[in-house]
Amino acid sequence: MPRRQCGVWDGGLVTLHVVSDAVIWLSYLWIPLVMVWTWRSQKSRFRLPPAAVYMLALYVLFITACGWTHFFDALMFWDPVYRINGLVRAATAVVSFATAVSLVRLMPLAVNAPVTILQQQAALRQQFAWLRDILDSATEGKLRLCASRDDLPPPAATSPSATVEVRDRTDLAEVRAALRQAAEAAGFDSARLGDLLTSAHESGMNGLMHAGGADISVYRSGDRVQVWVEDRGKGIELDRLPISTLKQGFSTAGTAGQGWFFVLTLVDAAYLLTGGTGTTVVLEMDREPPQEMLPFSVGVGGDVHARPSS
């Protein structure tokens, strides 16, 4: 027999119970979804200790189970699903008891989780700074590793001369045409133009192969041409950055592309911002190549070459 037929239930009282149970049910479903989504979206930045992950799982199960008891409480005003409601409540009791017992052992470990996360974040910042300095030194300042969009250079012009959505290899022809037009307007000779086209093609292919596509924007200001390549892939992991950018011919996708090493031999400067939400590459070239910097030993009066013996 439905619950509303048992005892004295007027319309207002039924509405009060049903609406309250419905709101609680929806809230109890939303809370664990937010918890799981937050954990999944942030787990690339830090690693929770197993105790904290276990506690998170127990709380997700506990809150979800409690929510379904309210759903069936509301449903029983019209459908007497007492047996199913009893099974749901039994499952909720088991999960609740397991959560309560586990708290005694897990809570001290979970309390230390923020400290562990802060330590991991500090280690990541230190690793990033070390990688940035290594890449800067190994590429003679050509490759600038960026921590955020604030570290990227400002666009060379207020608006791009062309923006191309690269979703297929054939789209790169439109990119080359836009670059050719910008480079010719900047006064590039044929050699510099070829370097610009090749480096932009390689960067576009990287976005196509690793992220399924990229948006490429071309800017020109005076004799400078700037290329922005932005994708929404999974990015390059920190521990893979050195081999990905410095090893000739290396490709995580197993393709025959020349990769970052080749690009860095062609451009004047390259900026790299990469993470779990995508990668942004900014390539810069001027009409005239930059002057080569003398080795430090020459600047202080030394000689990097062995002198012939007298």
C-alpha positions as CSV (number, residue, x, y, z in Angstrom):
1,M,0.0,0.0,0.0
2,P,1.4,3.4,-0.9
3,R,2.5,5.5,2.1
4,R,0.1,8.4,1.4
5,Q,-2.8,5.9,2.0
6,C,-1.4,5.0,5.4
7,G,-2.4,7.4,8.2
8,V,-3.5,11.0,7.7
9,W,-1.6,12.7,4.9
10,D,-3.0,15.8,3.5
11,G,-1.7,17.4,0.2
12,G,0.6,19.9,1.9
13,L,2.2,17.4,4.1
14,V,2.9,15.0,1.2
15,T,4.3,17.9,-0.9
16,L,6.6,18.9,2.1
17,H,8.0,15.3,2.4
18,V,8.4,14.6,-1.4
19,V,10.0,18.0,-2.3
20,S,12.4,17.7,0.7
21,D,13.4,14.2,-0.2
22,A,13.8,15.1,-3.9
23,V,16.0,18.1,-3.1
24,I,18.1,16.0,-0.7
25,W,18.4,13.2,-3.3
26,L,19.6,15.6,-6.0
27,S,22.0,17.3,-3.6
28,Y,23.4,13.9,-2.4
29,L,24.0,13.0,-6.1
30,W,25.6,16.3,-7.0
31,I,28.1,16.4,-4.0
32,P,30.0,13.2,-4.9
33,L,30.0,14.2,-8.6
34,V,31.7,17.4,-7.7
35,M,34.2,15.6,-5.4
36,V,35.1,13.1,-8.1
37,W,35.3,15.7,-10.9
38,T,37.6,17.9,-8.7
39,W,39.8,15.0,-7.9
40,R,40.1,13.9,-11.5
41,S,40.7,17.4,-12.8
42,Q,43.5,18.1,-10.3
43,K,45.2,14.7,-10.0
44,S,47.7,15.7,-12.7
45,R,48.9,18.5,-10.4
46,F,49.4,16.4,-7.3
47,R,49.1,12.9,-6.0
48,L,46.8,12.2,-3.1
49,P,48.1,9.6,-0.6
50,P,46.2,6.2,-0.7
51,A,44.5,6.9,2.6
52,A,43.0,10.1,1.2
53,V,41.8,8.4,-2.0
54,Y,40.3,5.6,0.0
55,M,38.5,8.0,2.3
56,L,37.2,9.9,-0.8
57,A,35.8,6.7,-2.3
58,L,34.1,5.8,1.0
59,Y,32.5,9.2,1.3
60,V,31.3,9.1,-2.4
61,L,29.6,5.8,-1.8
62,F,28.2,6.8,1.6
63,I,26.7,10.1,0.3
64,T,25.4,8.5,-2.9
65,A,23.7,5.6,-0.9
66,C,22.1,8.1,1.5
67,G,20.7,10.0,-1.4
68,W,19.0,7.0,-2.8
69,T,17.2,6.3,0.5
70,H,15.6,9.7,0.2
71,F,14.6,8.9,-3.4
72,F,12.8,5.8,-2.4
73,D,11.2,7.5,0.6
74,A,9.6,9.9,-1.9
75,L,8.7,7.2,-4.4
76,M,6.8,5.2,-1.7
77,F,4.1,7.8,-1.5
78,W,2.8,6.4,-4.8
79,D,4.6,3.0,-5.2
80,P,5.0,0.6,-2.2
81,V,8.6,-0.5,-3.0
82,Y,9.3,-1.4,0.6
83,R,11.5,-4.4,-0.3
84,I,13.8,-2.4,-2.6
85,N,13.9,0.5,-0.2
86,G,14.9,-2.0,2.6
87,L,17.7,-3.3,0.4
88,V,19.0,0.2,-0.4
89,R,18.9,1.0,3.3
90,A,20.8,-2.2,4.2
91,A,23.5,-1.3,1.6
92,T,23.6,2.2,3.0
93,A,24.0,0.8,6.5
94,V,27.0,-1.4,5.4
95,V,28.7,1.6,3.7
96,S,28.0,3.9,6.6
97,F,29.5,1.4,9.1
98,A,32.6,0.8,6.9
99,T,33.1,4.6,6.6
100,A,32.7,5.1,10.4
101,V,35.1,2.3,11.2
102,S,37.7,3.4,8.6
103,L,37.7,7.0,9.9
104,V,39.5,5.9,13.0
105,R,42.5,4.7,11.0
106,L,42.3,6.9,7.9
107,M,41.6,10.3,9.5
108,P,45.1,10.9,10.9
109,L,46.6,9.9,7.5
110,A,44.1,12.1,5.5
111,V,44.8,15.1,7.8
112,N,48.4,15.0,6.6
113,A,47.3,15.1,2.9
114,P,47.4,18.9,2.6
115,V,51.0,18.9,3.8
116,T,51.8,16.2,1.3
117,I,50.1,18.1,-1.5
118,L,52.0,21.3,-0.6
119,Q,55.3,19.4,-0.6
120,Q,54.4,17.9,-4.1
121,Q,53.5,21.3,-5.4
122,A,56.8,22.7,-4.1
123,A,58.7,19.8,-5.8
124,L,56.9,20.5,-9.0
125,R,57.8,24.1,-9.0
126,Q,61.4,23.3,-8.3
127,Q,61.4,20.7,-11.1
128,F,59.8,23.2,-13.5
129,A,62.3,25.9,-12.7
130,W,65.2,23.4,-13.2
131,L,63.7,22.2,-16.6
132,R,63.3,25.8,-17.7
133,D,66.9,26.7,-16.9
134,I,68.1,23.5,-18.6
135,L,66.1,24.1,-21.8
136,D,67.1,27.7,-21.9
137,S,70.8,26.8,-21.6
138,A,70.7,23.8,-24.0
139,T,69.0,25.8,-26.7
140,E,71.1,29.0,-26.1
141,G,68.0,30.9,-25.0
142,K,65.8,30.0,-28.0
143,L,63.3,27.9,-26.1
144,R,61.4,29.6,-23.3
145,L,59.4,27.2,-21.1
146,C,56.3,29.1,-19.7
147,A,54.5,28.4,-16.5
148,S,51.3,30.3,-17.5
149,R,49.9,32.4,-20.3
150,D,51.4,35.5,-18.6
151,D,54.8,34.2,-19.5
152,L,54.0,34.0,-23.2
153,P,54.9,37.0,-25.4
154,P,52.2,39.5,-26.3
155,P,50.8,39.1,-29.8
156,A,52.9,41.0,-32.4
157,A,49.9,42.8,-33.6
158,T,46.5,43.7,-32.3
159,S,44.8,41.1,-34.5
160,P,46.1,38.2,-36.5
161,S,46.5,38.5,-40.3
162,A,45.1,35.0,-40.5
163,T,43.7,32.2,-38.3
164,V,43.4,28.7,-39.5
165,E,41.7,25.7,-37.8
166,V,43.9,22.8,-38.7
167,R,41.9,19.6,-38.5
168,D,43.6,17.8,-41.5
169,R,46.9,17.9,-43.3
170,T,45.3,19.8,-46.2
171,D,44.6,22.7,-43.8
172,L,48.3,23.3,-43.5
173,A,48.4,24.6,-47.1
174,E,46.2,27.6,-46.0
175,V,48.7,28.2,-43.1
176,R,51.6,28.2,-45.5
177,A,49.9,30.7,-47.8
178,A,49.2,33.0,-44.9
179,L,52.8,32.8,-43.7
180,R,54.1,33.4,-47.1
181,Q,52.1,36.5,-47.5
182,A,53.2,37.8,-44.0
183,A,56.8,37.0,-44.6
184,E,57.0,38.6,-48.0
185,A,55.4,41.8,-46.4
186,A,58.1,41.7,-43.7
187,G,60.8,41.4,-46.3
188,F,62.0,37.8,-45.6
189,D,64.4,36.4,-48.2
190,S,63.8,32.9,-49.6
191,A,66.0,31.1,-47.0
192,R,64.2,32.8,-44.0
193,L,60.9,32.1,-45.6
194,G,61.7,28.5,-46.0
195,D,62.7,28.2,-42.3
196,L,59.5,29.9,-41.2
197,L,57.3,27.6,-43.4
198,T,59.1,24.5,-42.2
199,S,59.0,25.3,-38.5
200,A,55.3,26.3,-38.7
201,H,54.5,23.1,-40.6
202,E,56.3,20.9,-38.0
203,S,54.5,22.7,-35.1
204,G,51.1,22.3,-36.9
205,M,51.8,18.6,-37.5
206,N,52.6,18.2,-33.8
207,G,49.2,19.6,-32.9
208,L,47.5,17.4,-35.5
209,M,49.2,14.2,-34.5
210,H,49.1,14.6,-30.7
211,A,45.9,16.6,-30.2
212,G,43.8,15.9,-33.3
213,G,44.1,19.5,-34.5
214,A,45.3,23.0,-33.6
215,D,44.4,26.6,-34.2
216,I,47.2,28.5,-35.9
217,S,47.3,32.3,-35.9
218,V,49.8,34.4,-37.9
219,Y,50.8,37.9,-36.7
220,R,53.1,40.4,-38.3
221,S,54.6,43.6,-37.0
222,G,57.2,45.4,-39.1
223,D,59.9,42.9,-40.0
224,R,58.8,40.3,-37.4
225,V,56.4,37.4,-38.0
226,Q,54.9,35.5,-35.1
227,V,53.0,32.2,-35.2
228,W,50.7,30.9,-32.5
229,V,49.9,27.2,-32.5
230,E,47.3,26.2,-29.9
231,D,45.8,22.8,-29.3
232,R,43.7,21.1,-26.6
233,G,45.5,17.9,-26.2
234,K,46.9,16.3,-23.0
235,G,50.1,18.3,-23.2
236,I,53.7,17.1,-22.6
237,E,54.6,15.7,-19.2
238,L,57.4,17.4,-17.4
239,D,59.6,14.4,-17.3
240,R,59.3,14.1,-21.1
241,L,60.1,17.7,-21.9
242,P,63.9,17.3,-22.3
243,I,63.8,14.3,-24.6
244,S,60.8,15.8,-26.5
245,T,62.5,19.1,-27.2
246,L,66.2,18.2,-27.4
247,K,66.5,14.8,-29.0
248,Q,66.7,15.0,-32.8
249,G,63.9,13.2,-34.6
250,F,62.1,12.2,-31.3
251,S,58.3,11.8,-31.6
252,T,56.0,10.3,-28.9
253,A,53.6,9.5,-31.7
254,G,56.1,7.3,-33.5
255,T,55.9,9.5,-36.6
256,A,58.8,10.4,-38.9
257,G,58.6,14.2,-38.1
258,Q,61.7,16.1,-37.1
259,G,60.0,17.4,-34.0
260,W,61.1,20.2,-31.7
261,F,64.8,19.8,-32.2
262,F,64.5,20.7,-35.9
263,V,62.1,23.6,-35.2
264,L,64.6,25.1,-32.7
265,T,67.3,25.1,-35.4
266,L,65.2,27.3,-37.7
267,V,63.4,29.9,-35.6
268,D,64.7,32.9,-33.6
269,A,62.7,32.2,-30.5
270,A,60.1,29.6,-29.4
271,Y,57.8,29.8,-26.4
272,L,56.2,26.6,-25.0
273,L,53.3,26.4,-22.6
274,T,52.0,22.9,-22.0
275,G,49.7,21.2,-19.5
276,G,46.8,18.9,-19.1
277,T,44.4,21.2,-20.9
278,G,46.6,21.7,-24.0
279,T,49.7,23.2,-25.5
280,T,50.5,26.6,-26.8
281,V,53.6,27.2,-29.0
282,V,54.7,30.7,-30.1
283,L,57.3,30.9,-32.9
284,E,59.1,34.2,-33.7
285,M,61.3,35.2,-36.6
286,D,62.6,38.5,-37.8
287,R,63.6,39.5,-41.3
288,E,67.3,39.3,-40.3
289,P,68.7,36.4,-38.3
290,P,69.9,37.3,-34.8
291,Q,73.6,37.9,-34.3
292,E,75.3,34.8,-33.0
293,M,76.5,35.2,-29.4
294,L,80.2,34.6,-28.7
295,P,81.1,31.8,-26.3
296,F,81.6,33.0,-22.8
297,S,85.3,32.0,-22.8
298,V,85.9,34.4,-25.7
299,G,84.1,37.2,-23.9
300,V,86.5,36.9,-21.0
301,G,89.6,36.5,-23.1
302,G,89.9,32.8,-23.4
303,D,89.9,30.6,-26.5
304,V,87.7,27.5,-27.0
305,H,90.0,26.1,-29.6
306,A,93.3,24.5,-28.8
307,R,96.2,26.7,-29.7
308,P,99.0,25.2,-31.8
309,S,102.2,24.6,-29.9
310,S,105.1,26.7,-30.8
